[in-house]
């Protein structure tokens, strides 16, 4: 099936992470030009860019920094002249791991505000920055990566879950705000706990619990989540917009 991605320019934020890598590889396999962003781990995205070849280029992107979205978009437009797809995959975790025994009201202000503001404002700010280029070409796809924690919840994840839930509301309204300007679609992909090459400790600790909730009795891997992301971001998707697509193995 031709997904109509050959020659299109795709930004994948957080491409140094396990899921981001799989998403970037998926778009590259369909012939897209892929912008790989990273915050700290440049070596990981450079290795990935080497695998993809001359259709990939690497840009540092700190989603919490002032004017970061504008700088990223300007750099991509200078090189490619267009932005067709944005995958908001980057995430900023807190400085400590979620603690289910901690009281959410005891989390220091600097900690919870950073998690909430950086994740929400980073994704929304970059969506705002790419929108004019998509409206100009009357074509575009936004795919926001959420988490099943946004609807299922878990003690210790209150602020991360709140940030991800915000993407659901934004994407739904953005679908209406963009749809009148052409073939521009906005959707959320909501994975559950997913097995990647960078989250082994989390999978070891909690994988059994989440696998037992799935009809498949297993966790999905990164490629299984990346497939729906690539489809939603492609020209083959002509009618799915404003939706939250759960890719959780049925959990």
N, C-alpha and C positions, 0 to 999 in steps of 0.2 A: 504494500500500500504506500503510495507516494504521499507524504505528509506536507509537501509544498514548502519545505524549509530550506531548500538549496539556495544559497546566496543571501539568506536573511541573517540579520545581526541580532544575536541573543546575548543579553547580560545575565550571568548567573552569579549572584552574590554568595559569598561564603563557599567558594568553590574548593577551598582547601579541606573542607570537612567531608566525611564519608558520603553523605547524601548528595552534597553539592558536586562532588566528583562524578557520581553516577549520572546526575542530571546533565552535567556538561558533556559527558561522553555520549549520552543519548542524543542530544542535539547535534553534536559533531557528526555522529554516525548518519544523520539525515542530511548532511551537507551544509549545515549552518556555520556562519562565522561566530565563534564563541568568545565572549569577553569573560575572563576568569578573574574574579576579584578575591582578594584575601585581606585579612587584617594583620596577622603576624607571621603566618607560616608560608613565606614566599617559596621556600624550596619545594613544598608539596605542589603548589600550583605550577611552578616551572616544570616539574616532572610531568604533570598532567598535560601542560602545553606541549611538551616534547612528544607525548604520545599522540596528541591530536594533530600536530603539524602546523603548517603556516596559516591555518584557518583559526588559530587561537592566539590571543594575546592577553597579557597579564597586567592588571592595574591594582595598586593598593587602594583599599577603600575602608575607611574607618567610619562606620555608620553613625557613630556618636559625635563625630567632629563637625564643627561649624562649616557650612558650605561644601561638605563632602559630596553630596548628591550632585550639585551643580558641576563640581570639578570632574566627577566621573563621567557625567553625560557629555560635557564639553570634550573630554579626551576621546570618548567613543565616536562622537560626531566628527571630530577632526580626522580620525583615522578611517572610519567606515562611511560617514556621510548619512547614516540612518540608524535608527534603533527600532527593531520590529518586535522584540519580545523582551520582557523583563521578568526574571524569576527572583522574587524576594525570598531568598533562602537563608541569608546571613542571620545569625542570632547572637545576642550578647547575654551570656549567662552572668549570674551574680558572682561575687568573689568567693563564695563558698557553695558547696553542694547542697541541694534541697534536703532539709532535715524534717522528716515527718513528725518528729517529737517537739519541734520548736513552735512557739506560738507566733502566728503571723504578725500580731500587733507588737511583738518584741523585736522584729527585724529593724535594724537601724535605718533611719530615713534615707541616708545616702545610698544604702544598698537597694532598697525596694524602688526608690525613685529612678535609679540608674537602669534597673531591669525594665521597668515600665516605659520610661521615656525613650530609652535608646531603641528598644525593639519596635515600639509603636511609631515614634517620630522618624526613625530610620527608614522603615518600609514606606510610610506615607510620604515622606519627603522625596524619596527616590521615585516613587510613582508620579508625584507631581512634576518632577524634573523631566521624566521621559514623555509625559503626556503631550506636550506641544509637537514633538517630532512625530508621534503616532497620528495626531490629528492632521498634521500637514500631509502625510502620506495616505491618510484615511484607512489605515490598517495598523493593527497592533494587538498584542496579547500581554496581559498581566496575569502571572500565576504566583500567588502568595502561599508560602509553605507555613502551615499552621501546626497544630498538635492535637491529638485526641484529648489531651488534658484540658483543652478549652471547653469541652462539653462533659467529660467524665470527671474531671477534678482529681486532686490528690493532695493530701496534707503536705505542706512544705512547698507547694508549687503555686501558691495563690497569685503571686505577681507575674510570674511567667505565663500562667494560664490566662490571666487578665489581658496581658499584652497580645497573646495569640488570638483570644476571642475578639479583640478590637479589629483584627484583620478581617474577620467575618463581616462585621458591620460596614467597614470601609469598602470592601470589595463589592458588596451587594449594591451599595449606592453608587460606587464608581462605575459599575456596569451601566447604570442608567445615565450617569453623567457623560460617559464616553460614547455610548452606543449611537447617539445622534450624530456623531462626527465621522461615521464610517464603520468599517468592519473591525471594531475594536472591542475586545472581550476581556472581562476580568473575572477570575475564579480563584478559589482557594482549594488547595489540596491538603487534606488533614490526615497525616500518617499517625499510626499508633507507634508504639515502641518498635523500632526497625533495626535489624541487624546490619551494621555497617563495619567498615574496617577501622573505625576510630572510636567505637563505643563499647568495646568488649567488657569493660568493668561494669557498666550499667546492665548490659545483657546478662552477664553472669549473676548479678545480684537480683534482678527483677524479671528476667526473661521467662522463667518458668511460670510465674504468676500470670503474665500477660498472654503467654502462649495458651494457657489453659482456658482463657476466655474466648479464644478464637475457634470457630468451626473447623478451621484447618489444623488446629492443635500445634501451631508453630508460629514463629515470628516471620514477617516478610523480610526480604533483604532489600538493599538499597536499589537494585535494578528494578525490582517489582514496583517500587514507589516511583522511580524515575520515569517509567513507561507512561503512566497517566499524566505526569507533568508535561512530558514532551508532546503528547497528543493534545492536551488542552492549549499548549502554546503554539500549535501548528495551524496551518491553513486547512487541514482536514477537519478541524473543529470549526464548524460554521454556526452552531446553534446553542452551544452550552456557554452560558454567561450568568454571572451573578449567583453562582452556586458554590456550595461547600461539598467537595467530593471526598468522602472518607475512603482512605486506602489503608485499611487496618487489618485485612484478612478476616473481616466480618466480626471483629470483636466489638 
